[in-house]
Every structure is written in structure tokens, then in C-alpha cells.
Amino acid sequence: MTISDAVPTKTLTAAPSQIIPAAKRILLSGPDVGDLEEEYLLRAFRSGWIAPIGPDLEAFEKELADKAGVAYAVGLSSGTAALHLGLLGLGVKPGDRVITSTMTFAATANAITYCGAEPVFVDCVYDGNMDPIQLHRALKDSIVSGTKPAAIVPVDLLGRPADYDRILPIAAEFDVPVLVDAAESLGSRFRGQACGSLGEGAAVSFNGNKIMTTSGGGALLTNDEHLAEYARYLSTQAREPVAHYEHREIGFNYRLSNLLAALGRAQLARLDGLVERRREIRGRYRDSIVALTDGITLFGDDNEHHDNAWLSAVLVDESRTGFTAGELGAWLAEHDIETRPLWNPMHLQPVFAGTQMYGGEVSEGIFSTGLALPSGSTMSDDDVERVIATVDVFFDRRAR
């Protein structure tokens, strides 16, 4: 059983000699759930553990920690909540500054502002991840100005790990803790080490479009017992361990529910297969769309580490193709194929106008030329071929 958005069937025509097969809408990254998830959910439901905390939540946290190679996992309501509590646990407070990558989803920067802190954005390198040179520059400037950052938040963009061989030593040089935004990289590995196990802690996401899902949810992963326990405490409204309701700190309603944790246990058991399917889809795009088209490159494909291929994206060089990424995306949308531009860098977002920024040219270029293609593990071989055929028709029409 697979959950997907169905649309009325229609015939999609192109040039007289070419027909694009009519079919349901192809999603960018839909949830992949089936019989095992149903079994786990029903078992949890019938057990009576409907309230937030229960045996499936405890089991999911242990299984997730084991999978990520860390000592502790704290199941939370979202990856954003994990970032927020992780930052608080590292001591980030109002007036602090936190360095993060500009090439990310807004949640990364939003979590920093939840703490009353100010984000400082740094540019990325050509795989979309944090530029260690710009990071070092930002840290050096902050020390000179007497405003040492409270934390660094690198982002594993589209599932590819950032350059921790360089980032972690730089952070250690300036004695600044690292909280990794690994929302997109569960199942990826950096030099054999699971993403989510690097830095003082890491936040992962189980949103509906991620590599695995609990519908909505996330977790904080760490080897630091204090960080884990503090996050668990804050996530349950900072309730003190006494019979009555007593609170010494402001807490949050951030705990993952037992039912959603049951769903997560089934998804975690299937994670390796979900990753391999996405990697197969990326390989098909590499061998067809990219290999046969001048001016189209597979974004970040030269990353040496094993990534989960959460989203496969292409970069479109208009000077060589004669068309833009936006025009290709519009054509695919016309034919019921969902795509998405790559992240609009945070320093270009109106809400963060005036925020300190180091560099910017690389991330702006990736945003203007990038397009994420359907990448979900629910895609059939026919779906993948339909995407490729639709792109081929677009290329042919533009070449005339």
C-alpha cells in the first residue's frame, strides 16, 4: 500500500511523433508507507498507548540511536523542535549569535531566532554545503569584535553531508559547539560514520516528504547525556519530577507521540531500502537526462560520501541549454510532474533582510539554476521513465 496524490487521467501530447504517457501526478517526494507501517500502528493503537509517551516511543528512540550510532535519541514533534531544543541545550540565549549556512530551509534559521539569538549566514561551496573558508572568516571576525558565536549549525543539504573534516576542526579551534541540521540526511554517511552522529548533537526530521516519515516529527541525536535529558525535560513543558505540576523553566509541548513513534519504527526498519531506491532513481537521471544533455549537471554528484539521495536535483546552464531551470520546471508541472527550485538562500529572504552574511554568490547561483526532480522511493520504474521522457520532449521542442 502506497499513499500518493491521484489526479484524473488525461492524455498529454507533445510533438506529433512523441506522446508523453498519461498517468497520475508524480510527486517530488511522497511518503512511502505500507503493510509494515499499518501493522505497527494498529498494534500501538490496540495496546491503548494513545497518549504521547509509551513503549513504542521508548523503543523508537533506542532503535534510532542505534541506527545513528549515538548514545541518545529524543523523539520530538519536528526537526525544527530538535534544532530549537538542541540550541537551548548548548546554552544559546537571547542576544547570542549563531553561524549557519545560508543555503537551507527556513527552519534552520527560525530555530535560532526562537532562542532570541541572531543568525549569521555563510555561503556554501558548489555542493550546496557550508563553505569552511567563509566559516573561518566569520569566526575570526567575531572573535576580533568580541562577539564569539554561541554555536555553529551546518546543514547536510539534500542529504549530502557537509565537509566535517574541515568544519569540526575549525569549530574546535575557536571552541564553538556544533549542532548539525541533519534533517535531510538520515541514512547518509560521512567517511563511514552515520550522519546525525557528528558534532555535539544533530537534528533529524521525519516530515512527510523526508527519507522516512512519522507523518510529522523529528529527533535530537547526541552522545551527550545532559543535552538529551535537558531536551527531553524541556519538550514535556519542563515539568519537574514531583506529583503536582511544578515548573522552574519555560518548557514546550514538543514530544513525539507514541503512535507516530510506532510508524517511525516500521519506517526505520525499511530505511536502507528506501535509501537504495532513491539512489537508483538518481542513477537513472545521471545516465539519461544528465549524460545526454549539454548544459545539465547533476547537483552535488561529485560528493565522495554515501548520501541518501533524498532529492536529486539538476543545475541548468542557460547559456548552453537555451532555457532556464524555471522553464523546465514549468513544463514538467504542466504534465503533472512535481518539481521544486532549490532553497532560496536565507540572506535573500525578506524576513532576514540586513542579517550579517559572508559571501553569497555561490548559493545565489545554485538557487537560480537548480531544480529538484521527483525522487521519492514510491516511484515506479514507469514513473521514472515518464519523467525522463517528458524532459526529452522538452529538450526536443526547445532544439527546434
Secondary structure by P-SEA (a helix, b strand, c coil): ccccccccbbbbbcccccccccccccccccccccaaaaaaaaaaaaacccccccaaaaaaaaaaaaaacccbbbbcccaaaaaaaaaaaacccccbbbbbbccccaaaaaaaaaacbbbbbbbbcccccccaaaaaaaaaaaaaacccccbbbbbbccccccccccaaaaaaaabbbbbbccccccccccccccccccccbbbbbbcccccccccccbbbbcccaaaaaaaaaaaacccccccccccccccccccccaaaaaaaaaaaaaaaaaaaaaaaaaaaaaacccccccccccccccccccccccbbbbbbccccccccaaaaaaaaaaacbbbbccccccccccccccccccccaaaaaaaaccccccccccccaaaaaaaaaaaaaaaaaaac
